[in-house]
Amino acid sequence: MIGGIAARLEVIDPGAVRTRRGVRAACATVLAWATMLAVTVAFDVADPLRITLFAAGAAFEGALLAPDPLPRDRLRTLGWATLACSGAVVATVHLSLIGVWVTAGFLVLLMFASFALRSWSARAASLALMGAITVYITGGGHVTLGRVGWFVLAAVIGFGWLALWESVLLPDDPLRSLARSVQAFSRRAADTVDDVVNVLNEIRGVTPSEPAGRVLHVHLERVCSCRSAIERQIAGAVVRGLREADADHLRVALHSAQKALQDMAEQVRVPTWAGSLPGDLAGSITDGLHALAVDLRDHAAEASTHLAARSARTLRGHLDAALARTATTSVPGETIALLAALSVLGDGELVAQSVTRATLLTSISEPPAPSAPSPDPSAPPDPPGLSPTMALAIQAVVAAVVAGGIATVVGNEQRLVVAWTAFVIIAGSAGLSTRRAMVRIPATIVGAVAGVLLAATVPDHGAVDGRCGRDRRVLHHRDCPGVIPGHGVLDGNRLRPAVRAAGQLPRSDHRQRRRGPHRRVCSRDRRAHRRPDPCSARGPAGGPGIPGRLGHRAGLAPSWP
């Protein structure tokens, strides 16, 4: 089972490029969350969940949005991202004190820059997008001024763990990954050649009947998928030192091998010619193809440079035997069968040569230093008017502002979420933006359900907050929650108006409030050498109470630690 999973994963991701990237992102995210959790627990920080999730989100955000293919450039981008996100947190909190629309304008400016700067610098555009995401999260999370430092520390820890995984723990080597991907392509080609042999043996009745044709089709699709994945890796290898000419030759070699395998599969899909071959000649052809498959697997493991010559000599001998038999035979239909056999053997020889060529191109021990591309003087100048990135920036900003305005008009309180949704689905064309929107709908549903389930597992600390009376350095008594019947859990800032609205705290008769039960309770506690806790949210019998002196003034039960 493990071998099958590994083979399928090798088809989807030959060379384990995306797998290694996913491992780096996942490990950095988890370790950033765990580190920030340990820090917040050690310092007894109130409400640490948002801070720890912010650290994890910073690591994941950097793994997704760092555009540089070179490791040293990626580390430099992560350093700038730390400064950008920290500055975005501080700016958002201070701008929110001025007004909500000021923060919204800052977010719109970062949205515009994330598209408009793409033509100038991909790094600057990515940093602007990271800043926009940070402003969105900070504004939606209601980060207060006294907790800005913890969120800045969370950003530093998140990007720091990602930089450590990128540079030390699991660094990326595009050239080595490309070589492993070509080896995976060779193994997939060997599986396809083996399937061709199985189909021929099934036609001849040598092996029991089985769905060999269906297996051949599956393995041929895996060859195509593997080649497509290698095509996506070539650009990163060119940046790391692979010459452009070698990259073009590699593309041609992979295309030739895939085309030869497809031709072999087309030949065996018409099984009439295989039954017309003599037994000894058909057996020698299948033996030669089986030897080719074995050589392809060994070649993938050892990178033998003699594969093409050895396979070519073997297959050429079968070609000569077939030509000699054609000149002396007069059996009807045998000529067509021999021509089909010649085509299959020729395709096998082309597969051997192409795979060997691809392996030699990716086995460079010391690649030359990458050089900056020189501008082409013959290239036509840019046409006048808006550049594509500037037009995309205007589309994104207009879509976000209009969506947020419509949400405000209809009374939707989540106008920030609505505006952000309109921003992230902009892709430059109506078709691609529509596809993004259709993908986002089920993803939003799944995320909402997962968030509700996660929130259900988090305990509610609003009704009882014992830290209020034990550690005054963590929370002031005005931040301690209180429970009012019909109003739920309220903090100190909203408690007094709620009590007055409930008719429990009259606006006059100050003398009566001063002579309330508080003096008697305090005297009794003073005689018992014990002071009552003015911040607890529950009474002595576990019933509802009101924090501090306000609870005694309202005529409710006194608070106890």
N, C-alpha and C positions, 0 to 999 in steps of 0.2 A: 504493500500500500504506500509506504514511504517513497519507494522507488518510482511509483507511478505519479505521485504528487510532485516529486522532484523533476521528473521528465516533463510534465505539463507546465511546471513553473519555468523550466528552461526554455520551453517554446515561447511562452508569453514574454519572458524577460531573459533572453540569452546574455550571458556574462554577468547576471545578477546586478545590473546597474540600478534599476529602479528598486530592487529588493534592498540593496545596501542603503540607498537613499531613504527608503521607508524605515529601515532599522535605525538609522541615525536620527530621523525626525521623532520616531516613537520613543526611543531611549532618552533623547534630550528633553522631550516633553514630560515624560514621567519623572525623570530625575530633577528637573526644575520644579515641578509640583512638590515632590518629596522634600527637596531642600528648603523651599519656602515654607512648607508646613512645619518642618522642624524649627525654623527660625521663629515663626509666629507663636508656636507652642512654647518655645524657650523664653520668649519675652512676654508671654501672656497677652497677645494682641487680641482685641475684640473683633469679632466677625472676620475670621481669617479666610473664609472660603473664597471671597472675591479676590483676595490678594494672591492666594495660591493658584487659582485658576488664571489669573492674569499672567503669572510667571510661566505657566504651561502654555498659554496662548502665545506669549512672546516667542518661545522656542519653536512652536509649530508655524507661526507666521514667518519667522526667518527662514525656516526650511522650505517653505513654499515660494517665497518672494525674492530670495537672493538670486539674481540672474547671472552671476559671473561663472564662467566655466572653469577658470583657474582657481585652485585652492587659495592662493595668497590674495587674489582679488576678492574672493568670497569672504575671507576673514576681514578684509578691510570694509566690505559692505556691511558685515554684521556689527563692526564697531560703530560705523556711522548710524546704523539702525538703532543701536542702543541710545545714542544721543538724540536721534529723531523722536523715538517713542517717549523717552524721558521728558524731552521738551514739550511734546504734545500733551502729556499728562499735566504738567505744570501749567501750560498755557490754557488748557481747557478749564481747569479748576478756577484759575483767576479770571478768565473771561466770563465764566458762568456767574461770578459775583456781580459783574457789570450788567449782564442781561443775556437772556436765552438767545436772542437773535444775533448777538455778537458771536457766540459760540457756533451758531448755525452758519454764519458767514465764513468763519474760519474753516469749518468742515467743507463748505462748498469750494473754497479756495484750494484746499488740498485735493479735492476730487478733480478739479480742473487741472491742477499741476500733474497729477498722476497720469493723465493722457497727453497733455501738451508737451511734457518734457521727454517723451519717448524718442522723438527725432533727434534730440540733442544728447541725451545720456540715459541709457536704460537703468543705470544705478540710481540716478536722481529721480526718475519716475517711480521706481520701486520704493525708494525712501518716502516719497510723497504719499504713495498708497499705504505704506505702513503707518505713516502719521495719520492718515484719514481713518484707518481702522482703529487706531488708538483713541482718536477723538470720539469716534462712535461708541466704543466700549466704555470710555471714561464718562461720557455724557449719559449713556444709558445706565451705568452702574452707580450714578450719584456719588461719586468720590468726593469726600469732604476735604477741606484745606488741611486739617490736622493729620490726614492719612496719606498725603501725597508722597511723602518719603518712602513709605512701605511699597507703594506701587512703582516708584522709580527703582527701588531695590529689586523688586520682582522682575522688572524688565532687564536689569543687569544680569541677574541670575539666569533668566531664560536664554538670553542671547549668549551668555558665557558658556553654558552647557552645550549649546549647539556648536559654538566655535571649537570647543574641546573635542567633540565627536568628529567634526569636520577635519580637524588638523592632526589629531593625535590618535584617538581611539579607533576610528574607522575611516581613514582617509580614502579619497577617491582617486583612481588612476584610469583615465579614459583609454589609454593605449592598451593597458593590460586587460581591461574589460572588453575592448574590441577584439583582442586576440581570443579571449575565452568565448566570445559570441561566435566567431568564425568556427571554432572547434565544435560548438553546439550545432551550428549549421551543417557541419560535416557529419555529425552523428544523425541528424535528421535525414540527410541525404542517404546515409547508409540504410536507415530503416525503410526508405522509399524503394531503394534498389532491392532489398530483401523482399518487399511486398511484390515487386515485379516478378521475382523468381518464384514466389509462392503461387502467383496467378498462373504462370506458365506450367508449373508442376501440377496444378489443379486441372488445367486443360488437358494435359497429357495423362491424367489419371494416376500420377505417381503418389500424390497425397490425397487423403480424404477430402471431400467437398466441404468447404467452409467459406464464410463471407470474406474472401481475400480481396475482392474488388472494393468492398466498402472500407476495409482497413487501409488499402492503398490510397483511397481518396482522403481519408483522415490524415495520413502521414504526409501527403502532398500539401494539404492545407497547412500543416505545421511547418513545412519548409517555407511556404510563402510568408507565414507570420514571422518566422525567424529572420528571414531576409528583410522584411519591413522594419523589424526592431533594430537590425544592424544599420540600416539606412539612417535611422534617427540618431545613432551613436556616432556616426562618422563626423558630424560637424564638431562635436566636442573633441574628438581625436585630432582633427585638423588644427584646432586652437592649441592643443598640447604639443604639436610638432609634426604631425603627419602631413606630408607634402600633398598639395592639391592634385598633382598628377597621380600619385599613388592612390589617393582617394577615388579618383575617377576610374583607375584600373580595377580597384576593388569592387566598385559598383558594377563594372562590366563583367568581372569574373562571377560574381554572385548571380547576376541576371542570366549569364550563359548556363551556369549549373542548374538554376531553376527551370529554364526553358528546356534543357535537355531532359530533365526528370519529367516534365510535363509531356514531352514528346514520347518518352518511354511508356508513360501511363496511357497515352492515346493509342499506341500500337497494341498494347495488350488488352485494350477494351474490345478489340475485334478478334475473337479467339480462333477464327477459322484457319488462319495461316499456321498457328502453332501446331494444330493437329496434322497438317500436311508435311511437317518436317520429319525426316528419318530420326529414329530413336537415338542413335549415337550422336548425330549433329545437334539435336535439341538438348541432349544431356550435356554436351560440351559447352553449349551456349549458357545454360543455367549454371554450370559450374564456374564459368568465367565471371558471370554476374555476381554469383555468391562470393567469389574471391575479391571482386571489386568492393562489395559491401564490407567485407572483413578489413580490407585495406583502408577504407574510409574511416572505420572506427579506430583502427590502430593509428592512423594518420592524425586523427583528432587528439589522441593521447600523446603521441610522440613527435608529431610534426615531421614525419619522414619526407625528405625531399625526393626520394626515389619512387614515390607512389605513381606519379604520372607515367614514368618510363616503364615501370614494371607492368602496370595495368595495360598500357598501350601495346606492349609486346604480346601480352596474353590475348588481348582482344584482336590484335592484328593477325595472330595465327588462326583464330577462328574465322576471320574474314577471308584469308587466303584459302582455307579449306572449303568454305562455302562457295567461293568463286570457282575453284577447281571442280567441285561437284556439279555446279551449274552447267559447265561446259560438256559434261558427259552424261547428264541425265535427260530423260525425255518424259518424265512423269508429269501429267497435267496438273497445273496449280502449284507445282513445286517452285517455279521461278518466282511467283508472287510471294510465296512463303519465305524464300531466301532473301528477297529484297526487304521484306519486313524485318527479318532477322538481322540483316546488314544495318538497317536503320537503328535497331535497338542497340546493337554493339557499338555503332558510331556514337550514339548518345551516351553510352556508358563511358567511352573514352573521353568525350568532352566533359563529362562530370568530373572524372579524375583529374584532368588538366586544370579545370577551373578551380576546383577546391584547393589543389596544390598551389596555384597562383595566388589565391586569396590568403592562404596561410603564410606564404613567403612575404606578402605585402604587410602583414600585421605582426611579423616577428622581428621588427627593428629593435635592436638592443638599446641604442642611444639615439633618439630622434634629434634632429637639429632644432636649434632654438627657434621658436615661432617669431616670425617677422610681421610687422604691421602692414596691412594691405595698402598698396599705393593707389591713389585715385586714378581713375581712367580718364585721360584727357579727351578721348573720343566720345565719352558719354554725353548725351544731350542734357542741357540745363533743365532744372526743375521748372515745370510750367507755373505761370503766375496764378495767384489765388491762394486759398487756404490749403495747408498741407493736410494729409489724411489724419495725422495725429491731432492737429488742432480742431479739425471738424469733429473728430470723435470726442474730444474734450468738451466741445460746445454741446454736442448731443447728450453726453452723460450729465452735465450740469443742468441743462434745461429739463431733462427727464426727471432728475432728482427733485428739483425745485417745484416743478408742476405737480409731481406725485405728492410731495409734502403739503403743498397748498390745497390740493383736493382733499387730503386726509383732514386738514384743519377745518375746511368748510363743512364737511360732513360730520364733524365731531369725533373723529377717530383720535384717541389719545396716543396711539402708537405711530405718530406721524414720522418720527425719526426712523423707525423700522421700515415704514412704507417708502420713504425717500431713499434709504440705503438699498432696498430691494430693487428699485428702479435703476440705481447706479450700477450695481454689480452685474446686471444682465445685459448691459450695453456691450456689443461686440463688433460694431462696425458695419454690419449688414442686417437687414430685417430678418432674413432666414436664420442666421446664427443667433441673433438675439432672441428670436422665438424659440429656438431649440433650448437655449439656456433657461428661458422662462419655464418651459415645459419640464425640464429636468429639476428646476428649483422647487416646483410645487410638491412633488412627492418627497423631496429631500426636506422641505420645511415641515411637512406633516410628520415624517419620521423623527426629525429633531425635536419638534414640539412634544411628541409622545415621550421620547427619551428624557427630555427635560422635566416633564411632569413626574415621571417615575423616579428620576433622581431627586427631585425636590421632596417627594413623598418619603424618601429614606432619610432626609436630613431632619434631626430633631428640632422642635420649636423652642427656642430659648427666650421667647418674648414674654411669657407669663411670669417666669421666675428668673431673675438675674441675680444670683448670689454674689457676684463679684462686686456689686455696687457698694455693699457694706464692708467688704473685706479689703478692697484695694481702691482707695480714692484716687490713686495716680492713673488708673486705667479709665475710669468713667466718672464724670461729674454727676451729682445727684439729679440734675435736670435732664440727663440722658437716660435715667433709669425708667423702665416702663411701669405703667400702672394700669390697673384693670378697673374699668367703669362699666357697670351694667348698662347694656344697650349701646356702648361705644367701643367695646373690645379693648385691646391693649394699646395704650397711648404713652408717648414719651413725655418728658417734663415740659417741653415747649407747648404741647397741645393739651396738657392735662387740665390746666386752670380754666380755659374757656369751656371745656367739656363739662367740668364740674358745675360751673355756673349755669350752663345750658340745662343741665339735669336738675337744677334747683337745689343742689346740695351745698352750695357755698353762697350765702347771701352777700350782697354788695354793701350792706350797712351792718350796724350793731357790732362794731369792732370790739366793744368791751366784752360782749358775750363770747366772741371768738377767742379773745385772750384768756378768758376764764374757762376755756373748754377743758376736756378731760386730759389735755396734754400735760398741764402742770401737775396733776395728781399722778399721772403715769410716770412722769420724769422723777417726781419725788419718791415714788415707790421704788423705781429702778435705782435711784441714787442711794436709797437706804440699803438696797441689795448689792451695792458696789457694782452696778452694771448699767451701761447706757443702752438705750434702745437704738436699733439700726434705722436711721431716717430714710434709707433708700430701698428697703425691701418692698416687694410688691405683693406680700401676702400677710394676713393677720396672724395672731398667735394660734388660732385654731385651724389654720390652713385656708381660711376664707379670703375673699378679695379685700384688698387694701389699696391705699393711695400713698405714693412715696412721700417721705419727709413729713414736715409739719403740716403740709397740705391735707394729708389724710386725717390728722387729728382735728383740723379746723372743719373739715367736712362732716364731722360727727361719726366717722367710720372707726373701725377697730384700729388700734395702734399697730405700727409695723414692728416686726421682730426679725432678728437675723436668722 
